[in-house]
Amino acid sequence: MDLFRMNKTIDRLNQMVDNAIEGKPLETGFDESKISSLETKLSHFLAMNNTTKVQLAEEKLKVHELVSDISHQTKTPLANILLHSMLLSESDLSEHDRLCVNALSEQVNKLNFLISALVKGSRLETGIISVSARQGGINQLLQDVLCQAEPTAKVKNVMISIETTDINASFDPKWTTEALFNIVDNAIKYTPKGGTVKISATAYQMFCRIDVEDSGIGIDEEDMPKIFTRFYRSPRVRDHDGVGIGLYLSRQIISGQGGYIKVQSKIGKGLTFSLFLPIND
């Protein structure tokens, strides 16, 4: 085959792949030559791949609808259980009964948090909730997260601090605050009493890096690729409260605005989460 025909064939194959990526109709007119046979097989493969993508999108939508239905149907019963448990706690109860009521309230709050997190994750995945990044000051983001995290840190006697900064970056204030808070809350949870959690920011040419550094228990190297998956919890932390969805949501939020998250740790020497946010829109 001469060079002209070869280049023409390569251009056609490239166009077929581009059409498949963009969801455009695939070429169907082929002859009986060997190269045309290859084009036919590639066309069939790309068509099957597009069909699979459509099916996956439909399945995701069904899962979202199911999660939303569950959330809607359980919202009122959970609110009623919580209300009545609060009313019971104000009654003249024995010590045993009071412990039972407190345990009931705690479990209802956990269930409510889990359902809320599932709905958020489902909506982020299906694009129903969009993350809209815009230029903003990192210092205000850190201050907002500090205000949310301080009460928990104080109860646990963990010292939490931030380094002030004048860095600007591109991020969605509401959702990025939630993503960063999830990571800071996670750091407080696994840091022993008397420990520290430090939050700082560094500017690079293309990204702003926000570090959340703690003096906690750290994580095993083999667990690092798993901690951002939904519901994953290391066997070493099974005795701590949690459902294993906060870090998953944080990664979804950060990646949804062109950023990413890295983690470094040594067992017994703490852990550092690094969030990278684009500097420019």
C-alpha positions as CSV (number, residue, x, y, z in Angstrom):
1,M,0.0,0.0,0.0
2,D,1.5,3.4,-1.0
3,L,2.1,6.1,1.5
4,F,-0.9,8.2,0.3
5,R,-3.4,5.3,0.9
6,M,-1.8,4.5,4.2
7,N,-2.1,8.1,5.5
8,K,-5.7,8.2,4.2
9,T,-6.6,5.0,6.1
10,I,-4.9,6.2,9.3
11,D,-7.0,9.5,9.0
12,R,-10.2,7.4,8.6
13,L,-9.4,5.3,11.7
14,N,-8.6,8.4,13.7
15,Q,-11.9,10.0,12.6
16,M,-13.8,6.8,13.6
17,V,-12.3,6.9,17.1
18,D,-13.0,10.7,17.4
19,N,-16.6,10.1,16.4
20,A,-16.9,7.4,19.0
21,I,-15.5,9.6,21.7
22,E,-17.9,12.4,20.7
23,G,-20.9,10.1,20.3
24,K,-21.3,10.8,16.6
25,P,-22.5,8.2,14.0
26,L,-19.8,5.7,12.9
27,E,-18.9,5.2,9.3
28,T,-20.5,2.1,7.7
29,G,-19.3,2.0,4.1
30,F,-16.6,-0.6,3.8
31,D,-15.3,-2.9,1.0
32,E,-13.9,-6.4,1.1
33,S,-10.2,-5.5,1.4
34,K,-8.1,-6.5,4.4
35,I,-7.8,-2.9,5.7
36,S,-11.5,-2.4,5.3
37,S,-12.0,-5.6,7.4
38,L,-9.9,-4.0,10.1
39,E,-12.1,-0.8,9.8
40,T,-15.2,-2.9,10.1
41,K,-14.0,-4.7,13.3
42,L,-13.0,-1.4,14.8
43,S,-16.4,0.1,13.9
44,H,-18.2,-2.8,15.6
45,F,-16.0,-2.5,18.7
46,L,-16.6,1.2,19.0
47,A,-20.3,0.8,18.5
48,M,-20.4,-1.9,21.3
49,N,-18.3,0.5,23.5
50,N,-20.8,3.3,22.9
51,T,-23.7,1.0,23.8
52,T,-22.0,0.0,27.0
53,K,-21.4,3.7,27.9
54,V,-25.1,4.4,27.4
55,Q,-26.1,1.4,29.5
56,L,-23.8,2.5,32.3
57,A,-25.2,6.0,32.3
58,E,-28.7,4.5,32.5
59,E,-27.7,2.3,35.4
60,K,-26.2,5.2,37.2
61,L,-29.4,7.2,36.8
62,K,-31.4,4.3,38.2
63,V,-29.1,4.0,41.2
64,H,-29.5,7.8,41.8
65,E,-33.3,7.5,41.6
66,L,-33.2,4.6,44.0
67,V,-31.0,6.5,46.5
68,S,-33.2,9.6,46.2
69,D,-36.4,7.5,46.8
70,I,-34.8,5.9,49.9
71,S,-33.8,9.3,51.2
72,H,-37.2,10.8,50.6
73,Q,-39.1,7.8,52.2
74,T,-36.8,7.7,55.3
75,K,-36.5,11.4,56.0
76,T,-39.8,11.7,58.0
77,P,-39.4,8.5,60.0
78,L,-35.9,9.4,61.0
79,A,-36.9,12.9,62.0
80,N,-39.8,11.4,64.1
81,I,-37.5,8.9,65.8
82,L,-35.0,11.7,66.6
83,L,-37.8,13.9,67.9
84,H,-39.2,11.3,70.2
85,S,-35.8,10.2,71.5
86,M,-35.2,13.9,72.4
87,L,-38.5,14.0,74.2
88,L,-37.7,10.8,76.1
89,S,-34.3,12.2,77.1
90,E,-36.1,15.1,78.9
91,S,-38.2,12.6,80.9
92,D,-37.4,11.2,84.4
93,L,-35.5,8.1,83.3
94,S,-33.4,5.5,85.0
95,E,-29.7,5.5,84.2
96,H,-30.2,2.4,82.0
97,D,-33.1,3.9,80.1
98,R,-31.1,7.1,79.5
99,L,-28.2,5.2,78.1
100,C,-30.6,3.4,75.7
101,V,-32.2,6.7,74.6
102,N,-28.7,8.3,74.0
103,A,-27.6,5.3,72.0
104,L,-30.8,5.5,69.9
105,S,-30.2,9.2,69.1
106,E,-26.6,8.5,68.2
107,Q,-27.5,5.7,65.8
108,V,-30.3,7.8,64.2
109,N,-27.9,10.6,63.6
110,K,-25.4,8.2,62.0
111,L,-28.1,6.8,59.7
112,N,-29.2,10.3,58.8
113,F,-25.6,11.3,57.9
114,L,-25.1,8.1,55.9
115,I,-28.2,8.7,53.8
116,S,-27.3,12.3,53.2
117,A,-23.8,11.4,52.1
118,L,-25.1,8.7,49.7
119,V,-27.5,11.3,48.1
120,K,-24.7,13.8,47.7
121,G,-22.3,11.2,46.2
122,S,-25.0,10.0,43.8
123,R,-25.9,13.5,42.6
124,L,-22.3,14.4,42.1
125,E,-21.7,11.2,40.0
126,T,-24.7,11.8,37.8
127,G,-24.0,15.5,37.3
128,I,-27.2,16.6,39.0
129,I,-25.1,18.6,41.4
130,S,-22.4,20.5,39.5
131,V,-19.3,21.9,41.0
132,S,-18.8,25.5,39.8
133,A,-15.2,26.7,40.4
134,R,-14.4,30.4,40.5
135,Q,-11.5,32.5,41.7
136,G,-11.4,33.0,45.5
137,G,-9.2,33.4,48.5
138,I,-7.8,30.3,50.1
139,N,-7.5,32.0,53.5
140,Q,-11.3,32.3,53.8
141,L,-11.7,28.6,52.8
142,L,-9.3,27.6,55.6
143,Q,-11.0,29.9,58.1
144,D,-14.4,28.4,57.3
145,V,-13.1,24.9,57.7
146,L,-11.4,25.8,61.0
147,C,-14.7,27.2,62.4
148,Q,-16.5,23.9,61.6
149,A,-13.7,21.7,62.9
150,E,-12.8,23.5,66.2
151,P,-15.7,22.2,68.3
152,T,-14.8,18.6,67.6
153,A,-11.1,19.3,68.1
154,K,-11.8,21.0,71.4
155,V,-13.9,18.1,72.7
156,K,-11.1,15.6,71.8
157,N,-8.3,17.9,73.1
158,V,-6.6,18.1,69.7
159,M,-4.8,21.3,68.8
160,I,-5.9,22.5,65.3
161,S,-4.2,25.5,63.5
162,I,-4.0,27.1,60.1
163,E,-1.4,29.2,58.4
164,T,-2.8,32.4,57.0
165,T,-2.2,33.0,53.3
166,D,-3.0,35.4,50.5
167,I,-3.1,32.7,47.8
168,N,-6.0,32.8,45.3
169,A,-7.2,29.7,43.4
170,S,-10.1,28.4,41.4
171,F,-12.7,26.4,43.4
172,D,-16.3,26.1,44.4
173,P,-16.5,27.7,47.9
174,K,-19.4,25.6,49.2
175,W,-18.3,22.2,48.0
176,T,-14.6,22.7,48.5
177,T,-15.3,23.7,52.1
178,E,-17.2,20.4,52.5
179,A,-14.4,18.4,50.9
180,L,-11.6,20.0,53.0
181,F,-13.7,19.7,56.2
182,N,-14.2,15.9,55.6
183,I,-10.4,15.5,55.5
184,V,-9.8,17.7,58.5
185,D,-12.5,15.9,60.5
186,N,-10.9,12.6,59.5
187,A,-7.6,13.9,60.7
188,I,-9.1,14.9,64.1
189,K,-10.8,11.5,64.4
190,Y,-7.6,9.5,64.1
191,T,-5.4,11.8,66.1
192,P,-5.0,10.9,69.8
193,K,-5.7,13.4,72.6
194,G,-3.0,16.0,72.9
195,G,-2.2,15.6,69.2
196,T,-2.1,18.3,66.5
197,V,-3.7,19.0,63.1
198,K,-2.1,21.7,60.9
199,I,-3.6,23.2,57.8
200,S,-1.4,25.2,55.3
201,A,-1.3,26.3,51.7
202,T,1.5,26.6,49.1
203,A,1.2,28.2,45.7
204,Y,2.8,26.7,42.5
205,Q,2.6,27.8,38.9
206,M,-0.6,25.9,38.1
207,F,-1.9,24.6,41.4
208,C,-2.4,25.6,45.0
209,R,-1.6,22.8,47.4
210,I,-3.5,22.6,50.7
211,D,-1.9,20.3,53.3
212,V,-3.7,18.8,56.2
213,E,-1.0,17.3,58.4
214,D,-1.8,15.3,61.6
215,S,0.1,13.5,64.3
216,G,-2.3,10.6,64.3
217,I,-2.0,6.8,63.8
218,G,-1.2,7.0,60.1
219,I,-2.2,4.3,57.5
220,D,-0.6,1.3,56.0
221,E,0.9,1.7,52.6
222,E,-1.3,-1.1,51.1
223,D,-4.4,0.9,52.3
224,M,-3.5,4.1,50.5
225,P,-5.1,3.2,47.1
226,K,-8.3,2.1,48.9
227,I,-9.1,4.9,51.3
228,F,-10.9,7.0,48.7
229,T,-13.2,4.2,47.7
230,R,-16.8,4.2,48.9
231,F,-17.4,2.5,52.3
232,Y,-13.7,1.4,52.7
233,R,-12.5,1.3,56.3
234,S,-9.1,-0.2,57.3
235,P,-9.2,-3.0,59.8
236,R,-7.0,-0.9,62.0
237,V,-9.7,1.7,62.6
238,R,-12.8,-0.5,62.9
239,D,-13.2,0.6,66.5
240,H,-13.6,4.2,65.5
241,D,-16.9,5.8,64.4
242,G,-17.4,6.3,60.7
243,V,-19.0,4.9,57.6
244,G,-16.1,5.3,55.1
245,I,-17.7,7.8,52.7
246,G,-16.2,11.2,53.6
247,L,-12.9,10.8,51.7
248,Y,-14.8,9.3,48.7
249,L,-17.0,12.5,48.6
250,S,-13.9,14.7,49.0
251,R,-12.2,13.2,46.0
252,Q,-15.3,13.4,43.9
253,I,-15.6,17.1,44.7
254,I,-12.0,18.0,44.1
255,S,-11.6,16.1,40.9
256,G,-14.9,17.6,39.7
257,Q,-13.2,21.0,39.6
258,G,-9.9,20.0,37.9
259,G,-8.0,19.2,41.1
260,Y,-6.7,16.0,42.8
261,I,-5.7,14.6,46.2
262,K,-2.5,12.9,47.3
263,V,-1.7,11.2,50.6
264,Q,1.5,10.5,52.5
265,S,1.9,8.6,55.7
266,K,4.0,6.5,58.1
267,I,2.5,4.2,60.6
268,G,2.5,5.9,64.0
269,K,3.9,9.2,62.7
270,G,0.8,10.8,61.3
271,L,-0.6,11.5,57.8
272,T,-0.6,14.3,55.3
273,F,-3.5,14.9,52.8
274,S,-2.6,17.3,50.0
275,L,-5.4,18.9,48.0
276,F,-4.4,20.4,44.7
277,L,-6.7,23.2,43.3
278,P,-6.1,24.9,40.0
279,I,-4.7,28.5,40.3
280,N,-6.5,29.7,37.2
281,D,-10.1,29.2,35.9
